[in-house]
């Protein structure tokens, strides 16, 4: 073994398009002990970016903003164990130099180099696969938060890998890069008339969109998802608060994990598009079918458009509050149980959005002190529960109310002074938040006291709430008192 500071001059050519993306590199090693790698780059402010399309193909260009990680032979592990090198573009931006030193084994049967760009995408380089079989593996992450630019995806999201090997200490090395990332392009995105400039897009789905992917360096064109717990997300956020910003967007590129073959978007798949503007939030859901499909393949760009039709503006908390407090004639609104409707109270699976375990029949709870309760949400934030002396309490919440028992019952109740309410928006979801120990009439579980209830419906004539717990969900439906 001896340390040799080899010099590599690497010329890279990248072709990226709708059909395929690849990157090639040739390396020349002079006798002096230094390392120099030349990549093709573009005169642009971002790293590996898409150039202008020609005949439907987008060339992928290099810049100097992101480092490349290189491993030699059996080196493995995280980024700290690799050589991280930065391309230095030439004056004409058609080439660049990388310089690094390695400890080369003169007795090695072969000299192998493994590269990944950008270096920050690397999770792990391994010499065996998940079954313990000897393989040269790379694990990388496709980021959830991305900032696309004009004509290109986020440089940090375009993840590429390469391998090169030589039987002798090399005088030249050729690298062939391929893509771990799949790509999407929103050709156009429009909102209803009157919407303000778009500053962000969140794409959600019931399929994985970001997170860890991996491949064998011997089969770089086959990219796998890591479906382990905590290894991926079902969303991507695109920050368009830059040169892309506008009331209508065109050619917004993003990177994603592969969803192709049998795993493509099809029957039962959906994609929720949330658009954030300077003033409002808009939401639209796209449902796929056997005839309406979408696939994301490594190194390919899948295009689609999002029309203004179907977008719904998410109301703000201030827009929702008058529906809770005030009748259409300006008088104080008073809410009572919608006790003649099936499901006005009930319990459901925490993973569903309905009382599918116990959906209370009309007037089923008439023997308890529920239906005479009145809820008043005052404009100043004060909350009044007119319980008429008693409230319904489930057995699981009795101890929290200072009572004992093994079955549901009515308990005496006098509301403390100073209880309040508020509406808060988390993401695009509105919640009715009660102050400490306040609750909407019935107490099924301890977390109902001072709980945060998701607002499923808030209209002139209906208030429908959902209380999520770790093991179940509880539902409450009220109507205005006549």
N, C-alpha and C positions, 0 to 999 in steps of 0.2 A: 504493500500500500504506500502511496505517496501523494502529497497534495500537488495537483497540477492545476494551475490557473489557465484553463484552455480558452482560446479565443474562437467564438462562433459568430460568423456573419450570416444572419438568417434573412432571407428574402421571403416574405409572405404574400400570398395572393389570396384574397377571400372573395368568394362568390356566394351571395345569399339571395334567395328568392322564394317564389311561391312553390317551386318544385324541390329545391335542395339548397343547403348552405354548406359550404366547405371552406377550409382554409389550409393552404399549403405553405411550407417553409423549407428553404434550403439553407444549410449551415456550412460555412467554410472556416477551417481552423488554421490560422497562420502559426508559425513556430513560437512566437512570443507568448508569455504567460499572462494573458488577459482574456476576458470574455466579451464579445460584442455580438449582439443579435439584431438583425435588421428586419423590421416588419413594414408592410405597406400601411400607410396611414392617410388620413384626409385632413385638409386644413379646416378643422372644426374644433369646437370647444369641448366636445365630449369624446369618450373613449371609442370602443368599437361601435360604430354607428352604421346606419344604412345610408348608402349613397343614393343618388337619383336613379330611379328605375329605368332600365333599358330593355325593351322586349319582354316586359313582365318580370325581370330579374332585378333584385336589389343587391348591388355590391355592398359588402360589409367592409368598413374602413376602420383604421386604427388611429388613436390619438395617444397622448401621453398622460392622461389623467388617472388611469388605473394600472396597478401593478399586475404582473403575471407571476404565478408561483411555479417553481420547477423543482422536481424531485429527481434524484439520481439512484438508479438500481433499486435496492430494497429500502431506501429511506421511506418512512411512512409517518403518519400522525397528522397533527393539525398544522396550521400555517407556520407556526413557530419553528417547525422542523424542515421547512422548505426554504429555498432561495427565492426571495421576492425581488423582482427586478422591474424597473420602469422603462418603457420604450421612450427613446428620444428621437422624435421625427426629424427627418432630413429637411433641407430647405424647401424642397418641392413637395414635401409631405407624402412622397411615394415610398419612403423607407424610414426605418428607425433603427436605433441601436439599443441593445440590452447588454449589460455587463454583469457577470457573476463568476464566482470561483467555486470549484468542487474538489473534493478529495476523491480522486479516481483510483480504482484498483487495477494496477497493471496486469495482474494475474487473472482478472475476470474473464469469463468466457465471452461475455458481451457487455456492452455499455449502453444502458437504457436511460432515457430521459422522459419524464412525465410532466406535462404542463397543463395548467388550468388558468383561465383568465375570465373575469377578474379574480385576483387572489382572494378578495374578501368573500367570494362565493364559496370558497373551500370550507367544508366541514371536516373531512378526514380523508387521508390516503391510506389504503390498507393493502396488505399482501395476501389477504384471503377473503373469501366471500362470507356471507352470513351462515353458510353450512360448514365453515372451516376449511373449504377447499382452496388450494393455492391459486390465487388469481390476483391480478393487479387492478384494484378497484379504486374508484374515486366517488366520494359522497359530497354533494354540493347543494346549495339552497337557492331556490328561485324566490326573490324577496316579495313580501306582501305589499310593501309601500314602494311605489315607483314614480319617477318623475320623467315622463316622456318629453321629448322636444320635437321641434318641427322636423317631420320626416323620419323620425327614429324613435326607438324605444329607449328606456333608461339604460345607460351604459353598464350599470351595476347588475342589470337583469339579464344581459346577454352573455350566457355562460357557455364557454367553449373549452374543449380539452384536446390534447394531442399527445402522441407517443412517438419517439424515435429511438432506434437502437443501431449499434454498430459492433461488429466482431472485434475491431481494433480500436485503440484510442483514436477517436475520429478526427479526420482532417476536414470532413464535411458531414453534415447531418441534415436530413430532410424531415420536416414536420408536416403532418397533415391534420389540421384542426377540424373538429366536427362539433355540432351544437348539442348541448344538453337541454337548452331552452327550446320550448315551442313558442310560436308568436301569433298574436292576434292583431288585427287592424280594424278599428272602428272607422269605416270609410266616411260616414256622416253621422252626427248625433244632433238632433233638433229637439227643442222644447216648445211647448205651446206659446203662442204669441204673447208678448209682454214680459217674458222671463228675462232676468238680467244675465250678466256674463257668467259663464261656467268656470269655476275654479277648481273643481274636483269631481271625480267619478269613482264610485265604489261598485265593483262587480262582485256579486255574491251568487252562490249556487249550492245545490245539494251534491256537487262533485268537488273534488280537490282542485284548487286553482294555483296554489303556491306552496312552498315548503321544500322538503328534501327530496332530491332525485339522486340516482346513482347509476353507474355503468361500469362494465369491464373495459379496460383500455384496449383489449383485443377485439371488442365488439362495440366501438364507440357509437355506432348508429342505433344501438338498442338501449333505450333509456327506460329505467324503471322508477316507479313511485315508491317511496318509503312510507308504507301505510301504518307504521308504528304510532303509538299514542304520542301526541305532542309533536309529531314530525311534519304536520302540514296544516294548512288553513283552507277554508272554503270561500276565500275572498281575495281580491286584489284592490288596492286603492291607488288611483292615478291622480297625482297632483298636476293640474293643468293651469295653475296660477302663474303662468309664464307667457312665452310668446304664443302658446296655443290658445290662451284665454279668449273667449268670444261668446256671443249669444248662440252661435252654431259652431260645432267643431267638425273638422275634417282631418282624416288620416292620422288618427291617434293610435300609435303603436304601443303594445305591451307584451311582456313575456309571461309565460305561464308554464305549468307542468304538462306533460303529455296526457291527452285524453283522446285516444283513437281506437280503432278496431272495435272490439266489443264494448269498450269503455267510453265510447263517444257519447256526446249529448244527443239523446234520442227520446224514445217513449219514457215518460216519467221524470225526465230531467227538466230543470228550470234554471233560469238566470235572472237575478234581480238586479236592475240597474238603478242606483241611487245617484242623482246628480245634485251637486252642491253649487249654488250660484252665489253671487255677492249678497243676496238678500233672502233667498228661499231654498227649500229642499224639495226635489221632485223624485217620485218613485214610479218604476214601471217593472212588471214581471213578464219575461218572455218564456213561454212554455213550448217545449220541444215535443216531437212526435216521431213515429216511425218514418213519416214522410219529410219532416222538418228536423234536420240533424245538423250537427256542427262537430268537427273534430280538430284537435290540436296535435300536431305531429312535430317532433324535434327537427329544427332547422327549416320549418316551413311556416308560411304566413297564411292564416285563415282570416278572411275578411267578412265583415257583416256591417249592417247599418242599423241605427236605432231611430225610428221616426218619432215625431211628436205625439202621435196618436197613442192613447193609453196611459200617458203620464198623469199622475195625480200629485197635486201639491200637498206636501205635509204641513198641516196647520201648526202654528206656533203655540206655545203655552198661553200666550196672551189672547190668541184667537179662540182657544178652547174654553177659557175660564168663564166668559159670559154664558155659554151654554149650560154650565154647571150652576151658576148663581141666579140667573135672571130669566123670567118668563118673557115672552115676546111683547107683552104689554108693559114691561118695565118693573113688574112686581117681583118680590122675592120668590124664588122657586123652592119648593119643598118636595123631596123625593120620598117615595114609599115603595115597598116591595111590589113587583109585578107578579103577584101571587097566583094569578089565573093562567099564567104561561108556564108550560113545562120547561124545566131547566132554569127556573128563576134562582135556584140555589142548587149547588151540587159539587161533586168531587170528580176529578179526572186524573188520568195519567200525566205525569209532569212533562212528558215528551209530546203531548197532543194539545190541542187548543179547544177542547170541548169537555163537558162533564160526562165522560164516557164510562166512569165507574158508578156514579150515582147521580142521576138527573132527576131532581125532585119533581113529582107530579103536581099539577095545579092544586093549591090549597093543602098539600100534604103536611105542611108544618103548622096547620091551624091550631093544634093543641099546645103549641109553644108560644111564648111571648115574642113573636117576630113581626107579625103583620100589622101591629099597631104602632110600630116604630116609624119615626119621621127623621129624615136627614136634611139639615140645612147648612149650605155652604155660603157663607156671607162674603160679600165683595171685599171686605177688609181682611180676609183670610181666617176669620173666626169660624169654628165648626161647632154646630149644635146637634146633639143626638137626643131627640125627645123619645126616651125609652119607656115612659109611663111606669117607672118603678122596677121593671125587670127586663133582662135581655136573655137571649138563648146562648147557651155555652156548651160546646161539645165536651165530652169526657176528657179529651186530650188537653184541653185548655183550662180545666177547672183549677188545677194547682196554681196556674199563673194568675188566676183571679182570686186566690186565697180561699178556695173551696176544696172539698174532698168529694169523691164519688167515683163510680165506675160506669156511669151512663150519662148521656146528655140530659141537661135540665135547664130550667129557667133559674137565674140567680138575681138577687136584688142588685140594683145598679143605680147609682147617682153620678152623673157626669161631673168630673172635676172642672173647675174654672180654667179658662185660658187655652183650651185645646184648639189646634189650628189645622189647616190643610194647605196644600199647594199642588200645582201640576208641574212636573219636571219632564223634560224630553231627554231620553238617553238613546243616542243614535237617531233613529227616526221614530222611536217608540215613545208614546206619552204614558206617564204614570201618575196616579193620584197618590200623593204622599201625605200620610197622617202624622201628626205630632205624637210625642211619646204617650203610649197607652190609649190613644184614640183609635176607633174602629168603626166600620159601617154596619152597625146593628148586630150581626151574628159573629160569634167567636169560635171558629172551628179548631184553631191551633194557636199556640202562644205567639207565633210571628204575626198573627193578625193584629196584634196590639202595636200601634205605631207603624203599621206595615206600609209597604209600597205596592200598590195595586195597578197592574197594567190596565189601561183603558182600551177595551176591545171596541166599544161603541160609546160615543158621546154625541147625542143629537138633541133636538128640542124635546123629543118624546121618549128618550131611552138613555140609561146609564148602565153599561154592562162592564163588569170588572173581573179581573182574574188575579188571584193571589198565588204566586209560585212558592213552593217549599222544596226541600231536598227530595221528598218522597212522593209528593202529590201536588195538585193544583185545585183551588177552590174558586167557585164562580158565584157572582152576585148580580142580579138584574133588577133595576129599579125603574119606575116611571114617575112623572110629575103627579103630585096630588091634585085631584080635580076639585 
